């Protein structure tokens, strides 16, 4: 059983990202949207945490572009139709509100 984890809050305001990383399974995927894309700022602790993990990492391209965040080659930039497909593909979707 796989879960799509969706984060939309900045990783610098609380511990949602670290909590998610502790729980994410090998079949799961993590989607960064909204201010969560700030986790991809090189040189930051969230960037290092994500880079060192062997997880399926996706980023809403529109949100990264709006915040001038470059999506690294170890993550996949997707659009909203792909987000819908992901949510259908996974057994559960967990939004970290």
N, C-alpha and C positions, 0 to 999 in steps of 0.2 A: 504494500500500500504506500503510495507516494503523496506528499503534500507540497503544494506551492505556498511558500511563505512570502507574504507581501509586506514590505516595510515602506512607509512613506514619511517618517519623521527623521529629522536630523540626528545623526549618531552622536552629536556633541551636546545634546540636551538631556539625554537619559540613557538607560542601558538596554533598550529594546534590541539593538543589534547584537550585543554580546549575549543576551538571553537567547535570542534566536539561534545564534551560532552554537550554543551549548546543546540545543535540542534538535537541530537539523540532522536528518538521516541521510544515508548514502544515496537513496533513491529520490530524495527531495530536491527542490530547486528554490532559489531565493531571487525574488524580483525587487529591485530598488526602484522606487518611484518618488515623485515629489522631492522634498528636501533630503530624503535618504540617499540621493545620488551624491551628496557631499561626502559620503564615505569613500568616494573614489578620488579624493584629493591626495595626490602623491605626497609621501612624507608624513602622513598622519597615522595614528594608531589604528583607526578603522580600516584604512587602506591596507596596512600591513596585515591585519587580522584576516581580511578577505583574500589577500594575495596568497597567504600561507595555507589557506584552507583548500581542500580539494572538493569544492562543491560546484554545482551548476549555478552560475551567477548570471542573472539577466538584468538589464537596465532599460527603462523606458527611454528611448532615444529622445523624444520630445522634451522630457524633463531634464535630461543631461544637457541638451542643446540650450535650453532656456537658462541654465545656470552656468554655461560655459565650462562644463566638465567633460573632459575627454574620457571616453570609454576605453579602458585598457584592452589589450588583445586577449586576455584571459577571461573576459566577460563578453556577453552577447547583447548588443543593442537591438531592441525590438520595438515594434509599434503597437498601437492599441488592438488591431485585429489579431496580432500574434499573442497578445495578453489574453484575449478571449479564448484562443485555441489552447493556450497553456492551462487555463482554468478548467477547460473541458478534459484535457489530457490527464490531469492529476486527479486522484481520488478525493482529495480535500484541498480547500484553500483556507489558509490561516492568515488573516489580516492582523498585523501587530498594531492594534489601535492604542 
